[in-house]
Amino acid sequence: MTPEIGRFLIYTGLVLVALGILIVFFGSKLSWLGSLPGDIRMERGNTRVYFPIVTMIVLSIVLTIIINLFRRFF
């Protein structure tokens, strides 16, 4: 294995830990996430299907902006 893979795994782990900490401490502030207008929710009998389309689009845009800023300055 190359050192780049090791660094990638360490950075990925740090990002996951940071996200976990944010969710634990600020989870109540993020309750709107997943219930945006445009997210599709279907319930019939005992079956529930949920498609968070708008939430995924918003997260994609935000993460793209953050990654581009990070790549530009570092």
FIDOMAR-766011 format. One line per 4 residues: number of its first residue (from 1); their letters; for each residue x, y negated, z negated of N, C-alpha, C. Coordinates in steps of 0.02 Angstrom, whole numbers, plus 50000, padded with zeros to 5 digits. Layout:
# FIDOMAR-766011
NUM	A	X,Y,Z,X,Y,Z,X,Y,Z; ...
//
This chain:
# FIDOMAR-766011
1	MTPE	50042,50059,50000,50000,50000,50000,50044,49938,50000; 50020,49887,50031,50059,49825,50036,50039,49777,49980; 50083,49731,49963,50068,49682,49910,50007,49639,49927; 49993,49628,49991,49935,49586,50009,49870,49618,49986
5	IGRF	49866,49684,49991,49804,49718,49969,49796,49710,49894; 49851,49716,49857,49848,49707,49785,49826,49638,49765; 49852,49587,49799,49832,49518,49784,49759,49508,49800; 49737,49535,49857,49667,49529,49876,49622,49560,49823
9	LIYT	49640,49619,49798,49599,49651,49747,49598,49611,49682; 49654,49582,49664,49657,49541,49603,49613,49479,49611; 49618,49445,49668,49577,49385,49679,49503,49402,49682; 49487,49458,49714,49417,49479,49717,49390,49494,49647
13	GLVL	49431,49526,49606,49411,49540,49538,49400,49477,49497; 49445,49428,49506,49438,49365,49470,49374,49328,49490; 49359,49330,49555,49298,49298,49579,49236,49332,49550; 49236,49399,49548,49180,49435,49519,49171,49421,49445
17	VALG	49226,49417,49409,49223,49400,49337,49195,49330,49328; 49217,49282,49369,49192,49214,49364,49117,49211,49379; 49096,49248,49430,49024,49250,49446,48984,49281,49389; 49011,49333,49360,48978,49365,49303,48970,49318,49244
21	ILIV	49022,49280,49230,49019,49231,49175,48968,49177,49190; 48966,49153,49252,48916,49103,49271,48846,49129,49263; 48834,49191,49282,48767,49220,49277,48748,49229,49204; 48794,49251,49162,48779,49261,49091,48762,49195,49057
25	FFGS	48801,49143,49069,48791,49081,49033,48741,49033,49067; 48734,49037,49133,48690,48991,49168,48634,49027,49206; 48619,49089,49187,48568,49128,49221,48499,49097,49218; 48483,49066,49162,48417,49034,49156,48410,48973,49201
29	KLSW	48466,48941,49216,48465,48882,49261,48459,48903,49334; 48473,48967,49350,48471,48991,49418,48408,49032,49432; 48356,49023,49393,48295,49063,49402,48260,49048,49468; 48272,48991,49498,48242,48974,49563,48272,49014,49619
33	LGSL	48333,49040,49608,48367,49079,49659,48331,49146,49669; 48307,49157,49728,48270,49218,49743,48196,49207,49747; 48173,49147,49732,48102,49133,49737,48090,49068,49776; 48130,49059,49827,48124,49000,49870,48066,49009,49919
37	PGDI	48037,48954,49943,47986,48961,49995,48018,48991,50058; 47988,49041,50085,48015,49075,50143,48041,49144,50127; 48051,49159,50062,48068,49227,50042,48005,49269,50046; 48011,49326,50077,47952,49368,50090,47945,49420,50036
41	RMER	47885,49424,50007,47870,49473,49955,47805,49507,49972; 47806,49573,49978,47746,49611,49994,47734,49663,49939; 47673,49666,49916,47655,49716,49865,47591,49751,49888; 47595,49817,49891,47537,49858,49908,47537,49919,49864
45	GNTR	47489,49924,49821,47487,49982,49776,47548,49984,49732; 47583,50039,49735,47643,50048,49694,47707,50028,49730; 47701,50001,49790,47760,49984,49830,47771,49909,49831; 47833,49889,49819,47852,49818,49823,47911,49811,49869
49	VYFP	47906,49764,49916,47961,49751,49962,47976,49677,49959; 48041,49661,49954,48061,49592,49946,48117,49577,49995; 48109,49525,50036,48159,49503,50085,48178,49431,50068; 48234,49419,50034,48254,49351,50015,48290,49315,50073
53	IVTM	48254,49303,50127,48284,49275,50188,48311,49204,50176; 48271,49160,50149,48292,49090,50140,48347,49086,50087; 48343,49126,50035,48395,49126,49983,48462,49147,50013; 48462,49197,50056,48524,49219,50087,48552,49167,50135
57	IVLS	48509,49131,50170,48532,49078,50215,48564,49022,50174; 48532,49002,50119,48560,48949,50077,48626,48970,50047; 48631,49032,50022,48694,49056,49994,48748,49060,50047; 48731,49080,50107,48779,49083,50161,48807,49014,50178
61	IVLT	48763,48965,50181,48786,48897,50196,48831,48870,50141; 48811,48879,50079,48850,48855,50022,48918,48889,50020; 48920,48955,50027,48983,48991,50026,49028,48973,50085; 48999,48961,50143,49038,48940,50201,49071,48873,50188
65	IIIN	49035,48826,50159,49063,48761,50144,49119,48768,50092; 49109,48807,50040,49159,48816,49988,49222,48848,50016; 49214,48900,50056,49271,48935,50085,49309,48890,50133; 49274,48851,50174,49308,48805,50220,49346,48751,50182
69	LFRR	49317,48725,50129,49353,48675,50088,49415,48706,50056; 49407,48767,50031,49463,48801,49999,49519,48813,50050; 49502,48835,50110,49552,48849,50161,49586,48785,50185; 49549,48729,50185,49577,48666,50209,49628,48638,50160
73	FF	49615,48645,50095,49658,48614,50045,49711,48661,50017; 49704,48727,50029,49754,48773,50001,49782,48815,50055
//
